[in-house]
């Protein structure tokens, strides 16, 4: 079972990282502690931690909310405008790099199992067809639906972007009873 270490006295209340201020808890218990702390002291950091630990928001959303909270707190600090600007710039860079990392992770999932010699060919096909109408065939009902973009087809069938890209790159492939191709490649 996964265990977390929780601060009995939160750091924002002067708590330390000493062993006597830490307790080992399950993820559910950890979420409950942060919920109680939020209700007791009204600190938004606890609310964000509770929501992330309980699965109400993703880790990325928790980071985003924490950065927004940091900006709110920072704007209330009595420091020079130049210092506030530097902090803001650094946070934007960090957020942008996090978004790029997520994008790379999604792309690596798309290419998983694809031989390197085929990657360039598939990329060219997708680039050439960008903006083209996408046709999806439901092999269960034998119906074909037309979509203005990959994004709209993906949303309609509730599948990932890498999955819809794989389907149009290989029209013979079927995922959850669906195949797809670009209209201009038919």
N, C-alpha and C positions, 0 to 999 in steps of 0.2 A: 504494500500500500504506500502511495506517495505521501510523504510528510513535509510539512512546511514549518518554518520557525516564525512565530508571531511575537511581536513586542508587547509585553503586558502593559507597560506604560509607553504609549506611542512616542516616537522621536520628537514630534512636534510639541509634545507636552514635557519634553526634557528627558525622556527615556533613553537608556544607553543600549549598546550592543553586548553588554556583559551577560554571562550565562544566567545570572539570577533574574534578568529581565526578559528572558526568552523562554518560550514554551513550545514544545513540538506538538503540532496539531495536524489533523487531516485537512484536505482542501475544503471540505464542507464546513468543518469547524472554523477554519480560517476565515471563510466568507462570513460566517455568523458573527465572529468577533468584530470584523470590520463593520458589519451592519449595526451591531450594538454600539460600537464606538461612534459611528455616524449619528445615530439617534441620540446618544448621550451628549456628545460634544458638538455635533453639527459641522464637523470638518469634512469638506468636500473630497479630500484625499481618501478618507475612509469610504465614502460613497463610491468613488471610482474603483477602489480595491474590491469592495463588496460586489459590485456589478461585474467586474472582470472575473473574479474567482467563482462567482455563481453561474458564469456563462451567459449573462444577459448582454454583455458586449464583448467584442473580440479584443485580443491583446493590442492590436493596432489602434482600435477605437479608444482603449484605455490610455495609450500613449498620447493620442491626439487630445483627449480631454485633459490629461495632465499638463500638456504643453499650453493649452488654453487657460487652465487654472493658473499655471506659472505666469503667463502673460498678465492675467488679471491682478495677481499679487504684485508682480514686478511694477505695474503701472501705479500701484499705491505706495511704492517705496520712495523715500526721499533721496533719490540719486540723480545724477546728471542725465540729461536727455541723451547724450552721446553714449553713456553706459547702457541705458535701456535699449538703444538702437543696436549696439553690438550684440547684446544678449538675444534680441529678436532675430538678427541676421543669423547667428549661430543656430538658433532653434529651427529656423526655416531650412537651413542646410541639412540639419540632422533629419528633419521630417522628409525632405526631398530624397535623401539617401535611403531612408527606410522604405519609401514608396518604390524607388528603383530596385531595391533588393527584393521586394515582393514581386515586382514585374519579372525579374530574372528567375525567381523561383517558379513562377507560373510557366515561363517559357521553357525552363529545363524540364518540366513535367510534359510539355507539349512534345519535345524532341525525344523523350525517353523511348528507347527501343527503335528509334529511326536510324538506319545506317547513315553515316556521315555523307556518303556520296549522294544520297537522296535528299538531304536537307536543303541544299541549294536549289534543286529542281522544284521542291515543294514551295520554298520561299518565293521563287519567281512566279509560280502559278498564283499564289495568294496575292502577291503585290500587283500582278497583272489584272486580277479580277476584283481588286478593291473597288468598292462602290457599285459592284454589280449586284443584280438581284440574286437571291439565294432561293433555291427550290428544295424543300424538305419533303421526303416521302415517308408516310407512316405505313410501315409494312404490315401492321395489324389490320388497319381499316382500308388500306390501299389508297388513301387520299394523299394528294400532293398539295402543299401550301406554298405560297410565294411570299417572300419577305424582302424588304428593301435593303437589309444589311445582315451581316453575321450577328451583330449585337441583338437585333430584334428577334432573329430565329433562336438564338441562345436563351433569351429571356422567355420566349413563348414556351419552349420545351424544358426550361429550368435546368439547363446543363451549363457546364463551364465553357469559357471562351476557347480554351485549348482543345476541348472535345469537339466543338463545332468546327474549328479549324482542321482538325484531323479528319472529320467527316468530309469536308469539301475537298481536302487534299487527296482523299482516297474515296471516291463515290461508291465503291463496292462495299465499303465498311458500313456496318450497321451497329448502332448504339441504342439500347433500350427501344428497339423496333424502328429506329429512325435512321435514314440515310440522307445525305445532302450533297448538292452540287451547285455550281454557279450556272445561271441561266445561259450566259454567253459561251460556256464550255460544253453545252449539251450537244 
